[in-house]
């Protein structure tokens, strides 16, 4: 069953008295327990889709449905991880994770234990009292992921979460996030990731939505049926990468 379905989404902005079309007739669905990526060139409207799902932007045209009913962001448990970790610099690691839980419960023991649990899961236990300025880029993003997962989201939104990291940190975080997603006992169940990295999309996704340059429209969907964990150096892997690249170049 589809968790989310976007039908005919269009987004139009006013820019200095002129109409600027960001998205045009975008339609796709996300099923429960699926990892979906949206890929396309810069400015094609990938992050605009994230804003719509966060309830920060209302589309000019089209509809979003959740379980067959008109979508309301307040009816879906979701978390988001951005390219920049967006941590509170005056709070230590533990408090940066706890603050997300404080919005949903006042059980102090639960808040502390859950924050500590996910800090350990993402591999930064021992740094609970460290402040963001004392952490590397990869460690900051681990804090951001721990905070996002601690609330137990049904849907995790990833907006180019590895783009600002070095190659080795990015690859380590991709693999660890996939391990979390594949674990039946841990959130998230479903992931929607925005990226411009083709290899990353093929490594992580069940399905890839390819968008055209602005105004973004769906050029096609590619199902990735390679066995997990995926060998990113195999001929089969590069065959899928080539398929995505060709589709991106077809417009």
N, C-alpha and C positions, 0 to 999 in steps of 0.2 A: 504493500500500500504506500502511496506517496505521502511523505510527511509534509512537504511543501510543493506547491506548483505555482509557477509564474506564467501568466498568459497575456501575451500582447503588451508587455510593459514598454511604455514610452516615457521619457523624461525630457522636458523642455525647460530651459532657463531663459531668463531675460538678461541680456548683457548689453549695456549701453543703448537700450531701446531696440535691440535686435533679438530675435529668437534664436537660441542656440540649442540644437538637438543633441542630447547626450546619449540616449538609448532609443532604439526604434524597433518596436514589435518583437521584443525579447520574450521567448517562451522556453521553459525547461522545467523539469521536476527533480526533486530529491527524495529518495526513498529512505526509510528508517534503516539504520545500520549501514549506511553507504558513505563512502568518502568521495566527494565530488569536487573537482577543481574548475575554476573559470580562468581561462587564459586568453590573452590578447595584448596588443600593443598599448603603450602608455596613452592615457587619455581616452580609452575606448569605453569607459563606463563601468569597469569592474568594481571599483570601490563604491560607485553609486548604488550598485545592487546591494552591497553590504549595508549602506545607509538606509535603504528601503526596508530591509529586514530588521534593522535596529529600531525602526519607527521614527528615524530622524528626517526622512524625506518621503513625501507622498508622490507617487508616480502621476504623471500627467494623463496617462492612458493605461488601460489594462488592469488586471487584478492579480492578487496573491492570495492563495487559499492554503489553509492549514487543516489537514485531515478532511478536506472537502468543504470546509466552511471558510468564510471570508476571514482573511488573516488579521489578527490583532497581536502586535508584538508583546502585549501583556499576557497573552495566553500561551506563550512558548518559553520554556526555560532555556535560555541561551547565554553564552558568554562569548567574548570576542578578544582576540589577541592581535594587536596591531604591529606594524613594522617597528615602531619605536615602543619600548616597554611601557611608557607612561606610568612610571612608579612615582609615588609621593616621596620626594627627596628627604623630607623631614621625618619619615617613618622608617624603622628598620625592616628587615625582610619579613619577620613574623607579623608585624603590624600591617604591612602592605598586603599580606594574604588575608589576614583576619578581617580587614575592612570590608571585603566583599561579602563575607559571611554575616557581618553585623547588620547588613541591610535586610536579611531574611530571618534572623533569629536573635533573641537576646540571651540565649543559653551560653554563658561564658565558657563553661567547661567544653561544650560541643564545639564552640568556635575555636578554642585553643587546640583541642585534640585534632580537629579536622585540618586546621592550618598546618600543624606539625606533621600530620600524615602526608599531605601533598607536597610539602617542602622536602620531605624524605623521598617521596616517589620520584620527584624530578631531579634528585641528586644534589641538593644544596643544603642538606642537613649539616649543622655545624656553623652555618652562617646566619642563623636566626637573628642575631643581634647586629649584623652588619648593615650599613646604610648603602643605598644605591651607588653613591660616589665611590664606594670601596669595592665595587664589583666590576667584572669584565662585562662586555656586551652580551656574551653567551649566558652568563650567570643572571644578568638582569632579565633576559628573555625567559629563563627558567622560572624566575619569580613570577613573571607575568603569566606563564602557562599554569603554574601552581595556583595562582589566584583565580584564573579562569575555570579550572577544573574543580576547585574546592566547592563550588556551589552546585555541583552535580548537574551540568547542563544536558538537555536533550540534544541540543545542536550547538556545536562549537564553530564559530566564524573566525577564520584566519585571513587577515588582510596583509599579504606579503610578509609573513612573520619571520622569515629567515633572510630577507634581502639585505639587512644591514650587518650581517654576521660574516666572519671569515669562513672560508670553504670548509674547514674541519669542524668548526663549531656548528655550522648549519647542517652538515651531514649527520653529526651526532644527534642533534635535536630532532631531525626528521625521523631517524630510526627510533628514537625513544618515544616520540609522539605516536608513531605507528604502533609500537608495542602497547601503549596505553589504550589506543583506539581498539585494538584487537582483543584486549583483555575483557572478558565478559563481566568482571566484577568492578570495573572502573569506568568512569565517564571519560570521554563522551561517547554516545551511541552513534551519532551522525556528525559528519564534518563537511563544511563548505569552505574551500580555500580559494582565495584570489592570488594569482601569481603571474609573472611574465617569464618564469623559468620553465622551459619545456621538459627538461630532464626531471626536475622536481615534480612536476605534475604527473609524469608517467610513473615515476617511482612510487608515488603515494596514492594515486587515485584509482577508483573503480570506473569512474566516468569523467571525461574531460569535455567541458563546454567551451568551444572556440568562438571568440567574438571578433568581429571586423573592426577596423579603425573607426573612429567617431564619424557618424553616430553608430554606436555599437549595436550590432545585430548578430544573431546566432548564425555562424557559417556552417556549423555542424556539431554533432556529438560523437565522441569516440569512446567506446567501451574498452577498458584495459583489462584483459583477462589473463595476464601473466601471473604465474604462481608467486606467492609471497613466502619468504622475503625475496625481493626482486634483484636479480643480478644486473646491475647497472652497466655492465661491460659486455653483456651478451648480444648476439646478433638479433635475437628476438626483441630485446629492449630497444635497440637502435632502430629497428624496423618500425616500432610504434612511434618513437620520436620523429622519425622521418615522415610518417603519416600525419602527425600533428603539424609539423612545419609546413608540409605541402598544403594542408588545409588553411593554415594561417596566411599563406602566400597566394591563395586562390582568388582573393577578392580583387 
